[in-house]
Amino acid sequence: MALYSTHKDLSIRSYYLSRSLNHLSEQAGTTLFSIKNVSLACSQTVFNPDGTRVADVVEITVRSSTISSNTVDLQFFYDPYDWSFPPDLIIHGMPIAPSLSDLGLDDSWDHENPANLSGVLSKLSRMMQEMDCCLIPGMDGPTKVIFAVPFYVAYTHEGKKRRTKVVAKIQFLISSLIPNDVTAVKSKVETLTPFEHQELLNSIPEMGKQETITAFIERATQKISGHFEKEARSRILRKEFIETITTTFRKQLLECDLVDYTFASFLFVVPKTKVRSESTAIASFYVSDTFPDEYPKLTLSAPVLPVNTYSLTPRAEVVPISRYSPRWGAERIVDEIWEQLWEDIPRFHSKLSQASASSVSLV
């Protein structure tokens, strides 16, 4: 597949390059690299045997600086015959020269994904960041090698983009009997800037004995950013559910939370056409941060009616929602819940009536 063989294909190439460079400039602050300059050049022209031009070798040069202020140039050379192949990577000004294969990007390269170039910088950041290392030789026990590796995590919380600096503290225990044999690993992640979610850091599983430091940092980053992505998705779906159920039953609505979308209460009446007598109950829905993985909590309670004699208010009853799937849309969830309430409200009403009759007979 030669994507450069026609004028239309050249336009496609320019489109993908433009998207990649735009994404790179937007995401530059999420890595430990500071982007100074990005330039695009066609360094070589490729011709067919008959002398007609096939395409240009596209070269992207990214001039950056690491947190140690060393200027580096990263050059990406794209295959002129097939844009889908991962580009060759040449790095100037760094003590190491990793390839896309070393960065684990060659198998996952997608020429249509504008995040690829940013991904390269993120991987390089993991490899080039400054770190503290301490060696404690073991006299009668294993040797300890302790690393403190700082890195940044970008995430969105409550609609605002945030960036937190954290440090991975990793301790290797090296056997004194077998050279280079890691007997145990201890790890934890701590923040270097204010962070209100310490329990999230504590929930990161410890580093495995066969796991690399860069893989652990990548996993910790995904754990933190993934938490907030899931939180944002939950809020969107909670909002959709609360707005759907309050719109569907707006005439029965008593109160609802339209700020955090955590609850809504309704006064439902099931008419005589369904049961022997009219049945009434207050249905309250409480939606947690784990929605939609966890279904809304439903409670049924009796409405307070004026009476001549004092009587205890019956306890609310927690009713498990039996017809539910986190894959359903809000309208399907509301429809299924109402079908269940059509059965549960008469049952609840009948139970309250029997309890009230028993209490009256005892008096």
Contacts in CASP RR format, 6 or more apart in sequence:
PFRMAT RR
TARGET T0000
AUTHOR 0000-0000-0000
METHOD contacts of the structure
MODEL  1
MALYSTHKDLSIRSYYLSRSLNHLSEQAGTTLFSIKNVSLACSQTVFNPD
GTRVADVVEITVRSSTISSNTVDLQFFYDPYDWSFPPDLIIHGMPIAPSL
SDLGLDDSWDHENPANLSGVLSKLSRMMQEMDCCLIPGMDGPTKVIFAVP
FYVAYTHEGKKRRTKVVAKIQFLISSLIPNDVTAVKSKVETLTPFEHQEL
LNSIPEMGKQETITAFIERATQKISGHFEKEARSRILRKEFIETITTTFR
KQLLECDLVDYTFASFLFVVPKTKVRSESTAIASFYVSDTFPDEYPKLTL
SAPVLPVNTYSLTPRAEVVPISRYSPRWGAERIVDEIWEQLWEDIPRFHS
KLSQASASSVSLV
1 82 0 8 1.000
1 84 0 8 1.000
2 9 0 8 1.000
2 54 0 8 1.000
2 55 0 8 1.000
2 81 0 8 1.000
2 82 0 8 1.000
3 9 0 8 1.000
3 12 0 8 1.000
3 13 0 8 1.000
3 82 0 8 1.000
3 83 0 8 1.000
3 84 0 8 1.000
4 10 0 8 1.000
4 13 0 8 1.000
4 54 0 8 1.000
4 55 0 8 1.000
4 56 0 8 1.000
4 80 0 8 1.000
4 81 0 8 1.000
4 83 0 8 1.000
5 54 0 8 1.000
5 55 0 8 1.000
10 55 0 8 1.000
12 83 0 8 1.000
13 58 0 8 1.000
13 83 0 8 1.000
16 83 0 8 1.000
16 111 0 8 1.000
16 112 0 8 1.000
16 114 0 8 1.000
17 40 0 8 1.000
17 58 0 8 1.000
17 60 0 8 1.000
19 114 0 8 1.000
20 114 0 8 1.000
20 116 0 8 1.000
20 117 0 8 1.000
21 38 0 8 1.000
21 40 0 8 1.000
21 60 0 8 1.000
21 117 0 8 1.000
22 114 0 8 1.000
23 114 0 8 1.000
23 115 0 8 1.000
23 117 0 8 1.000
23 118 0 8 1.000
24 35 0 8 1.000
24 38 0 8 1.000
24 62 0 8 1.000
24 117 0 8 1.000
24 118 0 8 1.000
24 121 0 8 1.000
25 35 0 8 1.000
25 38 0 8 1.000
27 115 0 8 1.000
27 118 0 8 1.000
28 34 0 8 1.000
28 35 0 8 1.000
28 118 0 8 1.000
28 121 0 8 1.000
29 35 0 8 1.000
29 154 0 8 1.000
29 163 0 8 1.000
30 118 0 8 1.000
30 122 0 8 1.000
30 152 0 8 1.000
30 154 0 8 1.000
30 163 0 8 1.000
31 118 0 8 1.000
31 121 0 8 1.000
31 122 0 8 1.000
31 124 0 8 1.000
31 125 0 8 1.000
31 152 0 8 1.000
32 66 0 8 1.000
32 67 0 8 1.000
32 125 0 8 1.000
32 128 0 8 1.000
32 129 0 8 1.000
32 151 0 8 1.000
32 152 0 8 1.000
33 64 0 8 1.000
33 65 0 8 1.000
33 66 0 8 1.000
33 121 0 8 1.000
33 124 0 8 1.000
33 125 0 8 1.000
34 64 0 8 1.000
34 65 0 8 1.000
35 62 0 8 1.000
35 63 0 8 1.000
35 64 0 8 1.000
35 121 0 8 1.000
36 63 0 8 1.000
36 64 0 8 1.000
36 65 0 8 1.000
36 71 0 8 1.000
37 61 0 8 1.000
37 62 0 8 1.000
37 63 0 8 1.000
38 60 0 8 1.000
38 61 0 8 1.000
38 62 0 8 1.000
38 63 0 8 1.000
39 60 0 8 1.000
39 61 0 8 1.000
39 63 0 8 1.000
40 58 0 8 1.000
40 59 0 8 1.000
40 60 0 8 1.000
40 61 0 8 1.000
41 58 0 8 1.000
41 59 0 8 1.000
41 61 0 8 1.000
42 56 0 8 1.000
42 57 0 8 1.000
42 58 0 8 1.000
42 59 0 8 1.000
43 56 0 8 1.000
43 57 0 8 1.000
43 59 0 8 1.000
43 77 0 8 1.000
44 56 0 8 1.000
44 57 0 8 1.000
45 53 0 8 1.000
45 55 0 8 1.000
45 56 0 8 1.000
45 57 0 8 1.000
46 53 0 8 1.000
46 54 0 8 1.000
46 55 0 8 1.000
46 56 0 8 1.000
46 57 0 8 1.000
46 80 0 8 1.000
46 81 0 8 1.000
47 53 0 8 1.000
47 54 0 8 1.000
48 54 0 8 1.000
54 80 0 8 1.000
54 81 0 8 1.000
55 80 0 8 1.000
55 81 0 8 1.000
56 80 0 8 1.000
57 77 0 8 1.000
57 78 0 8 1.000
57 80 0 8 1.000
58 77 0 8 1.000
58 78 0 8 1.000
58 80 0 8 1.000
59 75 0 8 1.000
59 76 0 8 1.000
59 77 0 8 1.000
59 78 0 8 1.000
60 75 0 8 1.000
60 76 0 8 1.000
60 78 0 8 1.000
60 87 0 8 1.000
60 117 0 8 1.000
61 73 0 8 1.000
61 74 0 8 1.000
61 75 0 8 1.000
62 73 0 8 1.000
62 74 0 8 1.000
62 75 0 8 1.000
62 76 0 8 1.000
62 117 0 8 1.000
62 121 0 8 1.000
63 71 0 8 1.000
63 72 0 8 1.000
63 73 0 8 1.000
64 71 0 8 1.000
64 72 0 8 1.000
64 73 0 8 1.000
64 74 0 8 1.000
64 121 0 8 1.000
65 71 0 8 1.000
65 72 0 8 1.000
66 72 0 8 1.000
66 94 0 8 1.000
66 125 0 8 1.000
66 128 0 8 1.000
66 129 0 8 1.000
67 129 0 8 1.000
67 130 0 8 1.000
68 128 0 8 1.000
68 130 0 8 1.000
70 93 0 8 1.000
70 94 0 8 1.000
71 93 0 8 1.000
72 91 0 8 1.000
72 92 0 8 1.000
72 93 0 8 1.000
72 94 0 8 1.000
73 91 0 8 1.000
73 92 0 8 1.000
73 93 0 8 1.000
74 89 0 8 1.000
74 90 0 8 1.000
74 91 0 8 1.000
74 92 0 8 1.000
74 120 0 8 1.000
74 121 0 8 1.000
74 124 0 8 1.000
75 89 0 8 1.000
75 90 0 8 1.000
75 91 0 8 1.000
75 92 0 8 1.000
76 87 0 8 1.000
76 88 0 8 1.000
76 89 0 8 1.000
76 117 0 8 1.000
76 120 0 8 1.000
77 87 0 8 1.000
77 88 0 8 1.000
77 90 0 8 1.000
78 85 0 8 1.000
78 87 0 8 1.000
79 85 0 8 1.000
79 87 0 8 1.000
83 111 0 8 1.000
84 111 0 8 1.000
85 109 0 8 1.000
85 111 0 8 1.000
86 100 0 8 1.000
86 105 0 8 1.000
86 106 0 8 1.000
86 109 0 8 1.000
87 100 0 8 1.000
89 98 0 8 1.000
89 99 0 8 1.000
89 100 0 8 1.000
89 120 0 8 1.000
90 97 0 8 1.000
91 97 0 8 1.000
91 98 0 8 1.000
91 124 0 8 1.000
94 128 0 8 1.000
96 127 0 8 1.000
96 128 0 8 1.000
98 124 0 8 1.000
98 127 0 8 1.000
99 106 0 8 1.000
100 106 0 8 1.000
100 109 0 8 1.000
100 120 0 8 1.000
103 120 0 8 1.000
103 123 0 8 1.000
103 124 0 8 1.000
103 127 0 8 1.000
104 123 0 8 1.000
105 116 0 8 1.000
105 119 0 8 1.000
105 120 0 8 1.000
105 123 0 8 1.000
109 116 0 8 1.000
110 116 0 8 1.000
123 214 0 8 1.000
125 151 0 8 1.000
126 151 0 8 1.000
126 214 0 8 1.000
126 217 0 8 1.000
126 218 0 8 1.000
127 214 0 8 1.000
129 149 0 8 1.000
129 150 0 8 1.000
129 151 0 8 1.000
130 150 0 8 1.000
131 147 0 8 1.000
131 148 0 8 1.000
131 149 0 8 1.000
131 150 0 8 1.000
132 147 0 8 1.000
132 148 0 8 1.000
133 145 0 8 1.000
133 146 0 8 1.000
133 147 0 8 1.000
133 148 0 8 1.000
134 144 0 8 1.000
134 145 0 8 1.000
134 146 0 8 1.000
135 143 0 8 1.000
135 144 0 8 1.000
135 145 0 8 1.000
135 146 0 8 1.000
136 143 0 8 1.000
136 144 0 8 1.000
136 145 0 8 1.000
136 146 0 8 1.000
137 143 0 8 1.000
138 144 0 8 1.000
138 176 0 8 1.000
141 176 0 8 1.000
142 173 0 8 1.000
142 174 0 8 1.000
142 175 0 8 1.000
142 176 0 8 1.000
142 183 0 8 1.000
142 184 0 8 1.000
143 173 0 8 1.000
143 174 0 8 1.000
143 176 0 8 1.000
144 171 0 8 1.000
144 172 0 8 1.000
144 173 0 8 1.000
144 174 0 8 1.000
145 171 0 8 1.000
145 172 0 8 1.000
145 174 0 8 1.000
146 169 0 8 1.000
146 170 0 8 1.000
146 171 0 8 1.000
146 172 0 8 1.000
147 168 0 8 1.000
147 169 0 8 1.000
147 170 0 8 1.000
147 171 0 8 1.000
147 172 0 8 1.000
147 213 0 8 1.000
148 167 0 8 1.000
148 168 0 8 1.000
148 169 0 8 1.000
148 170 0 8 1.000
149 167 0 8 1.000
149 168 0 8 1.000
149 170 0 8 1.000
149 213 0 8 1.000
149 217 0 8 1.000
150 165 0 8 1.000
150 166 0 8 1.000
150 167 0 8 1.000
150 168 0 8 1.000
150 192 0 8 1.000
151 165 0 8 1.000
151 166 0 8 1.000
151 167 0 8 1.000
151 168 0 8 1.000
151 217 0 8 1.000
151 221 0 8 1.000
152 163 0 8 1.000
152 164 0 8 1.000
152 165 0 8 1.000
152 166 0 8 1.000
153 163 0 8 1.000
153 164 0 8 1.000
153 166 0 8 1.000
153 220 0 8 1.000
153 221 0 8 1.000
153 224 0 8 1.000
153 225 0 8 1.000
154 161 0 8 1.000
154 162 0 8 1.000
154 163 0 8 1.000
154 225 0 8 1.000
155 161 0 8 1.000
155 162 0 8 1.000
155 164 0 8 1.000
155 224 0 8 1.000
155 225 0 8 1.000
155 226 0 8 1.000
155 227 0 8 1.000
155 228 0 8 1.000
155 229 0 8 1.000
156 162 0 8 1.000
156 228 0 8 1.000
156 229 0 8 1.000
156 232 0 8 1.000
157 228 0 8 1.000
157 231 0 8 1.000
157 232 0 8 1.000
159 232 0 8 1.000
164 191 0 8 1.000
164 193 0 8 1.000
164 195 0 8 1.000
164 224 0 8 1.000
165 191 0 8 1.000
165 192 0 8 1.000
165 193 0 8 1.000
166 189 0 8 1.000
166 190 0 8 1.000
166 191 0 8 1.000
166 192 0 8 1.000
166 195 0 8 1.000
166 201 0 8 1.000
166 220 0 8 1.000
166 224 0 8 1.000
167 189 0 8 1.000
167 190 0 8 1.000
167 191 0 8 1.000
167 192 0 8 1.000
168 187 0 8 1.000
168 188 0 8 1.000
168 189 0 8 1.000
168 213 0 8 1.000
168 216 0 8 1.000
168 217 0 8 1.000
168 220 0 8 1.000
169 187 0 8 1.000
169 188 0 8 1.000
169 189 0 8 1.000
169 190 0 8 1.000
170 185 0 8 1.000
170 186 0 8 1.000
170 187 0 8 1.000
170 207 0 8 1.000
170 213 0 8 1.000
170 216 0 8 1.000
171 185 0 8 1.000
171 186 0 8 1.000
171 187 0 8 1.000
172 182 0 8 1.000
172 184 0 8 1.000
172 185 0 8 1.000
173 182 0 8 1.000
173 183 0 8 1.000
173 184 0 8 1.000
173 185 0 8 1.000
173 186 0 8 1.000
174 180 0 8 1.000
174 181 0 8 1.000
174 182 0 8 1.000
174 183 0 8 1.000
175 181 0 8 1.000
175 182 0 8 1.000
175 183 0 8 1.000
182 209 0 8 1.000
184 209 0 8 1.000
185 206 0 8 1.000
185 207 0 8 1.000
185 208 0 8 1.000
185 209 0 8 1.000
185 211 0 8 1.000
186 206 0 8 1.000
187 206 0 8 1.000
187 207 0 8 1.000
187 208 0 8 1.000
187 216 0 8 1.000
188 201 0 8 1.000
188 204 0 8 1.000
188 206 0 8 1.000
189 201 0 8 1.000
189 204 0 8 1.000
189 220 0 8 1.000
190 201 0 8 1.000
191 198 0 8 1.000
191 201 0 8 1.000
195 201 0 8 1.000
197 227 0 8 1.000
200 223 0 8 1.000
200 224 0 8 1.000
200 227 0 8 1.000
201 224 0 8 1.000
203 223 0 8 1.000
204 219 0 8 1.000
204 220 0 8 1.000
204 223 0 8 1.000
204 224 0 8 1.000
205 219 0 8 1.000
207 213 0 8 1.000
207 216 0 8 1.000
208 216 0 8 1.000
211 219 0 8 1.000
231 289 0 8 1.000
234 289 0 8 1.000
234 290 0 8 1.000
234 291 0 8 1.000
234 292 0 8 1.000
235 260 0 8 1.000
235 261 0 8 1.000
237 291 0 8 1.000
237 292 0 8 1.000
237 330 0 8 1.000
238 260 0 8 1.000
238 261 0 8 1.000
238 262 0 8 1.000
238 287 0 8 1.000
238 291 0 8 1.000
239 261 0 8 1.000
240 329 0 8 1.000
240 330 0 8 1.000
241 261 0 8 1.000
241 287 0 8 1.000
241 291 0 8 1.000
241 292 0 8 1.000
241 296 0 8 1.000
241 330 0 8 1.000
241 333 0 8 1.000
241 334 0 8 1.000
242 256 0 8 1.000
242 257 0 8 1.000
242 258 0 8 1.000
242 261 0 8 1.000
242 263 0 8 1.000
242 264 0 8 1.000
242 287 0 8 1.000
243 261 0 8 1.000
243 330 0 8 1.000
244 330 0 8 1.000
244 331 0 8 1.000
244 333 0 8 1.000
244 334 0 8 1.000
245 264 0 8 1.000
245 266 0 8 1.000
245 285 0 8 1.000
245 330 0 8 1.000
245 334 0 8 1.000
245 337 0 8 1.000
246 253 0 8 1.000
246 256 0 8 1.000
246 264 0 8 1.000
248 334 0 8 1.000
248 338 0 8 1.000
249 266 0 8 1.000
249 268 0 8 1.000
252 266 0 8 1.000
252 267 0 8 1.000
252 268 0 8 1.000
252 269 0 8 1.000
253 264 0 8 1.000
253 265 0 8 1.000
253 266 0 8 1.000
254 265 0 8 1.000
254 266 0 8 1.000
254 267 0 8 1.000
254 282 0 8 1.000
255 264 0 8 1.000
255 265 0 8 1.000
256 263 0 8 1.000
256 264 0 8 1.000
256 265 0 8 1.000
257 263 0 8 1.000
257 264 0 8 1.000
261 287 0 8 1.000
262 286 0 8 1.000
262 287 0 8 1.000
262 288 0 8 1.000
263 284 0 8 1.000
263 285 0 8 1.000
263 286 0 8 1.000
263 287 0 8 1.000
264 284 0 8 1.000
264 285 0 8 1.000
265 282 0 8 1.000
265 283 0 8 1.000
265 284 0 8 1.000
265 285 0 8 1.000
266 282 0 8 1.000
266 283 0 8 1.000
266 284 0 8 1.000
267 280 0 8 1.000
267 281 0 8 1.000
267 282 0 8 1.000
267 303 0 8 1.000
268 280 0 8 1.000
268 281 0 8 1.000
268 282 0 8 1.000
268 283 0 8 1.000
268 341 0 8 1.000
268 345 0 8 1.000
269 278 0 8 1.000
269 279 0 8 1.000
269 280 0 8 1.000
270 278 0 8 1.000
270 279 0 8 1.000
270 280 0 8 1.000
270 342 0 8 1.000
270 345 0 8 1.000
270 346 0 8 1.000
270 349 0 8 1.000
271 278 0 8 1.000
272 278 0 8 1.000
274 342 0 8 1.000
274 346 0 8 1.000
275 346 0 8 1.000
277 349 0 8 1.000
279 345 0 8 1.000
279 346 0 8 1.000
279 348 0 8 1.000
279 349 0 8 1.000
279 350 0 8 1.000
280 302 0 8 1.000
280 303 0 8 1.000
280 345 0 8 1.000
280 349 0 8 1.000
281 300 0 8 1.000
281 301 0 8 1.000
281 302 0 8 1.000
281 303 0 8 1.000
281 345 0 8 1.000
281 348 0 8 1.000
281 349 0 8 1.000
282 300 0 8 1.000
282 301 0 8 1.000
282 302 0 8 1.000
282 303 0 8 1.000
283 298 0 8 1.000
283 299 0 8 1.000
283 300 0 8 1.000
283 341 0 8 1.000
283 345 0 8 1.000
284 298 0 8 1.000
284 299 0 8 1.000
284 301 0 8 1.000
284 316 0 8 1.000
285 296 0 8 1.000
285 297 0 8 1.000
285 298 0 8 1.000
286 296 0 8 1.000
286 297 0 8 1.000
286 299 0 8 1.000
287 296 0 8 1.000
287 297 0 8 1.000
288 294 0 8 1.000
288 297 0 8 1.000
292 326 0 8 1.000
292 328 0 8 1.000
292 333 0 8 1.000
293 326 0 8 1.000
295 321 0 8 1.000
295 324 0 8 1.000
295 326 0 8 1.000
296 321 0 8 1.000
296 337 0 8 1.000
297 318 0 8 1.000
298 318 0 8 1.000
298 319 0 8 1.000
298 320 0 8 1.000
298 321 0 8 1.000
298 337 0 8 1.000
299 316 0 8 1.000
299 317 0 8 1.000
299 318 0 8 1.000
299 319 0 8 1.000
300 316 0 8 1.000
300 317 0 8 1.000
300 319 0 8 1.000
300 344 0 8 1.000
300 345 0 8 1.000
300 348 0 8 1.000
301 314 0 8 1.000
301 315 0 8 1.000
301 316 0 8 1.000
301 317 0 8 1.000
302 313 0 8 1.000
302 314 0 8 1.000
302 352 0 8 1.000
304 313 0 8 1.000
311 356 0 8 1.000
311 359 0 8 1.000
314 352 0 8 1.000
314 355 0 8 1.000
314 356 0 8 1.000
317 348 0 8 1.000
319 340 0 8 1.000
319 344 0 8 1.000
319 348 0 8 1.000
321 337 0 8 1.000
321 340 0 8 1.000
322 340 0 8 1.000
323 336 0 8 1.000
323 337 0 8 1.000
323 339 0 8 1.000
323 340 0 8 1.000
324 333 0 8 1.000
324 336 0 8 1.000
324 337 0 8 1.000
328 336 0 8 1.000
END
